[in-house]
Amino acid sequence: MAGCDPVADLDGDRSVDVGPPDRRSPRRASDRNARQDRPAADDAPPGCEYPPIAELAVETVGGSAAWVVSFDDGGSRAAALSTGEWLAPPDRAAAIGAARAHLKHPAAVTSISRTSADAPPIDLRRARPAWRVVFADGIRVHIDADTGGVLALRTRQWRLFDFMWGLHILAPRGREDSSHAFLIIAAALSIVAVVAGITLLPFRRRNAVPKR
């Protein structure tokens, strides 16, 4: 197929062998080990240049299987599984439909907002542009604004767990770094206190006043 579809252009000796998709789990094909065989931007038709492909995967997009192409520059696009033609990025209505299709018994949608890759929400924490669809029962579904795939599904229980996890690792704002200096110092002080308590315990027992 001629045109600007890198999935459709992956043919002949430049193809990425992904095999038949497995319905039980997404079938991913990383082309990092064969980067020299990857179609470069110089090979594309004039006006159809695209970055080198970093990963090619079959994922569920809008309730059906589709190719998801990840580029070296961090961008992603979805393409039809049968033809390789690009799928349009989801608008508000498509994002709501994809979010509802991901839930077994979706509640009413209360709000939808667009989030940027530069400042992702705390309950997403992925550098991807997204639609955040909020349901009346507290469920939030994050839809990739480029591919239409589901990035994350968050419930009230998950957000409570995530908050407690942030307190546990002493990082309530970022909730990701579990090896920062403050946590290491607190852990070291805890170990020192335990060792000191074990060391002083025999002296306390030796100096204890016997009961009459």
N, C-alpha and C positions, 0 to 999 in steps of 0.2 A: 504494500500500500504506500503510495507516494504521499508526501505532505510533511507536516510538522509533528508527527507522532513518533517519539523515540521508541515506544513499545512496539509499534508496528514496524519500525525500521530495524529492529533487532532480528535480523534474519541471516541465513547463510552462515558463513564462517565467523560472523560477529555476534551470533546469538548467545544469550544467557540461558543455559540449560536449567530450567526450573522444574521440569517434569510436570505430570498431571497434578492439579491442586488436590490436597487432602481436605475433605469436608470436615474432618474432626479437628483439625488445627491448621492455622495459616501456614502456607508453605513459603518460606523465605529463600531468596537466592541472592547472596552477596557476591558481587563481582570484584571484590577488592583484590583477590588473588590473580585475577586475569585483567588487570587494568589496561594492559597494552592492547587487549582485544576489544576494549569498549569503544563504541562510536564516539568520536570527539566532535566538538562543535564545528570544526572545520569540515567535517564530512556531511553536515546538514545542508539542505537546499538553501539558497539565498533567502534571507529574511526569516529563516526558521531555526536559527542557532539556539541551542539549549546546552546547559552545563553537562559535564560528564555525569553518568548515572552512578550513584553510590550503592543503591540497594533497590531491588525489585521484589515486591511481595504481593500475595493475594490476600486481601482482607475484605471484611464486610463493610460495604459503603451504601448507606441508605437502604439497608435490609437485603442487599444482594451482593454477590462476590464481584470484586473488581481488582484490577491491577492498581497498586499504589507505588509510584515511582518516587524515590528519594534521590535528590541531586547532591552533588558535592558541595554546593553553596548553601545547603541547609533547606532549600525549598522542596516542596512535594506537590505532586499532581496525581489525580486518579484517572484511570483509563478503562474503557469497556473491556471486559474479559475476553469477549469473542473477537472483537475487531481491533482493539488497541487504540481506538479513537479517544481523544481527551473527553473527560466529563467536565461539565461546567462547575466551577466552585459553588458551594451551596449559598443561597440567599437566606433570608430570615425564615421563609416558609419551608424551604428544604431542610434547614437545620432543625426546625421544630419536628418535621416529619421523621428525620433520622433519629432524633432523641426519643420520640414516642415509639418508634419501631424497636428501639433497644430495650424497652421496658415491657414486662408481661402485662401489667395492669396500670397504665399511665394515668396519673391524675391530671387535673386541669393545669394548663400552663399559666403561670402568674406573671412571668417576665422573661425577656430574652435580651441579651446584651452582647456586644462585640468586645473581645479582649485582645490585646496586642501581644506579640511575642516578646517585646521588650519589657513589659510589666505584666506577667501572667498572674492570675489570682492565686492566693495562698493555697487554695484547695486543688490547684492544678499543678503548679510548679514545673511546667514544661515550656520551653521557649518556642511556642507555636501560636500563630494567630488562631483564634477560636471564637465560636459562638457558645455562650453560656445560657443554657435553657433551664429555668427554675420552675419546678412543679409545686402544686399546692401542698403536697405531703412532705416537702422539704428536700426532695431529691433534686440534685443538680447534675445535668449531663453536659459535658464539654464536647463540642463538635469541632473537628478540624475545619478551619475556614478555607483551606485550600483543597482538601480531598473529600470532605464530607464524612470521614470516618470518626468513630467515637474515641476521644482521647482519654476520658475519665468519667466515671459515674460516682458521685458522692452522695451519701445519705447523712442524716443527722447523727446517727450512731458513729459513722466514719469520722465526721468532723469532731465529735467529742473525743474519740480515740486519738485523732491527730493532735488535738490540743494537749491532751494528757501526755502524748509522746514528746511533744515539744518541751513540756515541763520536765519530763524525765531526763532528757538529754541537755537540759538547761539552755535551750535555744527556742523559746516560745515564738519568736518572730519568723525565723527562717525554717525551723523544724527539719533541717536536713543534715547539718554538720554535727556529727556525733563524736568528733575528736578535736574540738577546739580547746584553747588553752584553759579557759575557765573550768570546763568539765574535767580536764586532766588534773588541774590543781585541786579541785574538790575531791576527786577520787583519791589522789595522793594523801590529802589530809585525812580522809576516812580510813585509809590503810594505816597511817601513823597512829590514829586514835585507837584502832582495834589492837594493833601490836602493843601500844602502851598499856591498854587495859589488861591484856593477857599477861604482860610482864609484871604489872603491879598487883595482880590478883593474889599471888602467894604471900606477899608482904601484908596485905590487908588481912588475910586469914590468920597469919602468924601473930599480928598485933591485936586481933579481936579479943575483947573482954569476954571470958567465959560466962555463960548464964548461970545464975544461982538457982 
